[in-house]
Structures are given as structure tokens and as C-alpha cells.
Amino acid sequence: MACAQTGSGKTAAFCLPIVFGVLREGSKRERHPSSRRTACPSGLVLSPTRELACQIYEEAKKFAYQTVVKVAVAYGGAPFGQQVRTLEKGVDILVATPGRLVDMIERDKVSLRKIRYFTMDEADRMLDMGFEPQIRKIVERMDMPPSGARQTMLFSATFPDDIQRLASDFLSDYIFLAVGRVGSSTDLIAQKVEFVDDKDKRSFLVDLLHSQGKNGSVGSKQGLTLVFVETKRGADALENWLLRSGFHAIAIHGDKVQMERERALRSFRSGAIPIMVATDVASRGLDIPHVAHVINYDLPKSIDDYVHRIGRTGRAGKSGLATAFFNGKNLSLATALVQLMQEANQQVPSWLGECAEQSGSHSHGLARNRRANRFGGNDFRRGPKSSNRSYSSSSSYRDAHTYGSGENYYADPPSTDVYGYAAADSYLSASHGYYDAANNNSRANESDGYGTSHGSVMASGWE
Ligand SMILES: Nc1ncnc2c1ncn2[C@@H]1O[C@H](COP(=O)(O)OP(=O)(O)OP(=O)(O)O)[C@@H](O)[C@H]1O
């Protein structure tokens, strides 16, 4: 179970080991004994959205470049037959969205019986209410080898406790790996919050875009702006409004046919259309290099969604800007937003601090939970109290607690702040289990020698 901030390079972190594993074991590209046409990949990567599946596929192909490893993609909204024909030629690593995968398995086009590497990207999203039944079906009822017989990797920038608990059903004896402050946004993103009433949002947005420059592009020609709204209808309406106001804008949401979605993304990515209005379909995983500004025209309900949305900028060591329109409807988010901004060294407007205080004990409670859940490599197996525990010595902690597998496996931080966020750059990792490289600037060069039974664990930051 691996957590690292948005834009820090998780795709490579799961693709490379799979490609390496397939190469090491020799690409067999097996077919099902009873049906020569059924593909039996050894690696499976699941993604919550079609666009993200395509992006992972493109990345995985690069990592497998000039090797015998074959990568394929299967996602809904695109012609079934075409994808099947590719699979029939043989595939080692299949990247898929859950719905299309289930369809392919049920039609005997794919079998999971040879899976050795199973990855869920955006795993917390994959295991929330929307996807969990499908994932359970894929993992538990579709011939996939059991958890001990395959390597299972779950990746996300956010990992709430309840989802971790659920995820452990799919894992056996696993390591929790955290790089950076889990669930937090990177301080490469400058976060601004403006108080804007619903009725003023359009004119506020237009002013903001005008101040950015011609056509709403940020700075240089390629500076792109991504505007998040709550609903599909809202996305279309705002796209129309922006077009009528003289901006080049395009909308992307789940009600558009796949070709339109892909066209929108292509035009935005290339800079031909510098403003994209999106629902949460574009909030996770998408890596669009020149997104300079993310605007939360409508704030999401959960702070984790906010973290993923603003994470479309400030990627791969670059800086970015995120602006949120906040009003009375967003009070329940105030406390978590204030905390998040403080943790990322952002200036919090005094009125927002007051909103957080006014929003009352309910959200304070939420915030406390979040704090306990978020930092210091917040492996839920450590228990809720761990965030406030002071670690006087690693051995006393190790003696006091043992998790799941019955092994002692800790990487105890020499010191933690009140969030349980380890201040140290790196520290011991024991034989198995929990590992936390707590500093985003963790030093790859100094991180050798973390002897784990899985081999050494490298934590690479941006410096
Ligand atoms: N070692 C590296 N050096 C430079 N760039 C890198 C490195 N690793 C990854 N990148 C680049 O960083 C960008 C972000 O990577 P990636 O999309 O994998 O992030 P992520 O952690 O999965 O983010 P998210 O949580 O938003 O899905 C990509 O453009 C990728 O090519």
C-alpha cells in the first residue's frame, strides 16, 4: 500500500517493477488452455477512469520499450472488438477500467488465472462505494490467484483509514509505504481561497481569466487552466458561458461520448484550447504538463477530492496555482481546508479561519480524525492514537505493538510532530511491513540499506 503526493511519479513506481518482474520471469504470454483466444496477462493495472487507463498504458509502453513485454489497454466507451483483437495477439500487462475488464472476462476474452502483479491506481477511489463491488468481483470471483500468490500494489495520494481497512482484504502481509505527507498537497502549489457567492461566480471567473491573459491562458502560450465544477450540466453551462465571453474553453464529463472526451483532453493537452471545464472525471491521475492553474469553481465535498483536483498542477517538481471559490455552502470543508493549507505552508485568509471555527464541533471532529488519519505514513494498523504518540525510542514502540502478520516490522521515526508526521528524512526499516520516508525531499542517495525482506526500499524525492 503506497502513498505519495500528487505528481510525484507513482506511475513509474508501479510500472517499472511489473515490467521488470515480467522480464525476469520471461514473457510467456499464455493463452487459456480451453480457448486459445483468451488472453492470460501476468500483470493487471486497474484505473478508475478511461483517460487515466490510457495514460498509464502510454507510460507502461514507454517503460517496456524495446523489450519483449507487451502492454494492452481495455476501457469502456471504445470499440470492444478492436481491443479484443489486440489482446488476442498476446499481452503481458493489461491496463483496464473495471467495467470493461469484467465484460471481457465474462466473454472469455481475458482470464486472470496467471496474474502475478496486480495494481490498483487511485486505490482509495477504486475501493470507495462506486467501484468496490466490481473490484471485489474481479479479485475474488474471477479466477485471480489469491493474495499470497500474487503481488498486489495499491497506490494513491490519499488513503483514508476506512478504505485501508477494506483494502487489506486484498492484501496479505503487506508493507505500507509513505513518501511525503500522505493526503497532503505539495507546497509546490500556491493555494488561494476567495469568498465568492454562487451568483457572482461567473463574473469572478471571467475577471480571473482576463487577468491571466489572452484567452485565459496563464503566462506563456502553454499555461493551461483547469476549472472544476460539481455537475455535468454545470460543466456544459460554464463551457457555453466562457465561449460566449470570448474564451477558448472545452468541457469534459461523464455524459460525453468517449470520442468527445478524448478530443477535449487532446485539445487541452496540446494547448489548442487553454481552458478545460471538468467534473471529477478529470480530478485523479491525469498528468498534463502545462496545467498552471486549477480553479475550484465549485469546491468538492471531501478534502481528499480537493487534494487530487489541485494536484493536476504543481507536478514533477514544477510550481502551480490553485484558486478555490468558497462560500456558505462549503462550510463543512473549512476546517480541513485550513489544516491542509497550513500544513502546506500556505497563507490562510482570516475569514476562512473564522469559518472553520464557526463550522462547529462536527467539522472539528472530522478534522481531528483526519489529522490522525493523514500523516506520518498513516498505516491504519498503527491505530488512531499513533498520531499523538511520542516515540522515545524505536525499540519501546516495537515491543509494544505487533500487527497483522505477527511480525515486528517498524520503521520508527526518531521524532514526530503532533500529527505523527516524522520529521526525519529517513530511518530504519525493519524486516517487513511499515516503511515511511517522511520527507518529500528524502534523499534517494542516502536511502540505501533499508534492509527489508523485500529488498531495499528507495524513497526518491524531487531534490
Ligand atoms: N524521476 C523522475 N524524474 C522526472 N520526472 C518524473 C520522474 N518520475 C516521474 N516523473 C514525471 O512526473 C510526472 C508525474 O508522474 P505521475 O503521473 O506518475 O504522478 P502520480 O504520483 O501518479 O500523480 P497522481 O497522484 O496525480 O496520479 C509525470 O510527468 C512523470 O513523467
The ligand as an SDF file (V2000), in Angstrom:
LIG
                    3D

 31 33  0  0  0  0  0  0  0  0999 V2000
   12.1730   10.5000  -11.6410 N   0  0  0  0  0  0  0  0  0  0  0  0
   11.5030   11.4000  -12.3370 C   0  0  0  0  0  0  0  0  0  0  0  0
   12.1210   12.4970  -12.8300 N   0  0  0  0  0  0  0  0  0  0  0  0
   11.4360   13.4170  -13.5280 C   0  0  0  0  0  0  0  0  0  0  0  0
   10.1250   13.3370  -13.8190 N   0  0  0  0  0  0  0  0  0  0  0  0
    9.4710   12.2720  -13.3530 C   0  0  0  0  0  0  0  0  0  0  0  0
   10.1100   11.2470  -12.5820 C   0  0  0  0  0  0  0  0  0  0  0  0
    9.1940   10.3120  -12.2590 N   0  0  0  0  0  0  0  0  0  0  0  0
    8.0350   10.7420  -12.7870 C   0  0  0  0  0  0  0  0  0  0  0  0
    8.1990   11.8920  -13.4560 N   0  0  0  0  0  0  0  0  0  0  0  0
    7.1530   12.6790  -14.1280 C   0  0  0  0  0  0  0  0  0  0  0  0
    6.3340   13.2440  -13.1170 O   0  0  0  0  0  0  0  0  0  0  0  0
    5.0150   13.4190  -13.6120 C   0  0  0  0  0  0  0  0  0  0  0  0
    4.0100   12.9120  -12.6090 C   0  0  0  0  0  0  0  0  0  0  0  0
    4.0870   11.4970  -12.5270 O   0  0  0  0  0  0  0  0  0  0  0  0
    2.8000   10.6070  -12.2550 P   0  0  0  0  0  0  0  0  0  0  0  0
    1.7140   10.9560  -13.2000 O   0  0  0  0  0  0  0  0  0  0  0  0
    3.2560    9.2040  -12.1920 O   0  0  0  0  0  0  0  0  0  0  0  0
    2.4060   11.1550  -10.8140 O   0  0  0  0  0  0  0  0  0  0  0  0
    1.4740   10.4990   -9.7150 P   0  0  0  0  0  0  0  0  0  0  0  0
    2.2650   10.4190   -8.4580 O   0  0  0  0  0  0  0  0  0  0  0  0
    0.8770    9.2390  -10.2260 O   0  0  0  0  0  0  0  0  0  0  0  0
    0.3660   11.6270   -9.5460 O   0  0  0  0  0  0  0  0  0  0  0  0
   -1.2040   11.4840   -9.2010 P   0  0  0  0  0  0  0  0  0  0  0  0
   -1.3030   11.2410   -7.7280 O   0  0  0  0  0  0  0  0  0  0  0  0
   -1.7600   12.7960   -9.5940 O   0  0  0  0  0  0  0  0  0  0  0  0
   -1.7430   10.3550  -10.0020 O   0  0  0  0  0  0  0  0  0  0  0  0
    4.9510   12.6870  -14.9510 C   0  0  0  0  0  0  0  0  0  0  0  0
    5.0160   13.6440  -15.9930 O   0  0  0  0  0  0  0  0  0  0  0  0
    6.1930   11.8390  -14.9440 C   0  0  0  0  0  0  0  0  0  0  0  0
    6.6820   11.6130  -16.2340 O   0  0  0  0  0  0  0  0  0  0  0  0
  1  2  1  0
  2  3  1  0
  2  7  2  0
  3  4  2  0
  4  5  1  0
  5  6  2  0
  6  7  1  0
  6 10  1  0
  7  8  1  0
  8  9  2  0
  9 10  1  0
 10 11  1  0
 11 12  1  0
 11 30  1  0
 12 13  1  0
 13 14  1  0
 13 28  1  0
 14 15  1  0
 15 16  1  0
 16 17  2  0
 16 18  1  0
 16 19  1  0
 19 20  1  0
 20 21  2  0
 20 22  1  0
 20 23  1  0
 23 24  1  0
 24 25  2  0
 24 26  1  0
 24 27  1  0
 28 29  1  0
 28 30  1  0
 30 31  1  0
M  END
$$$$
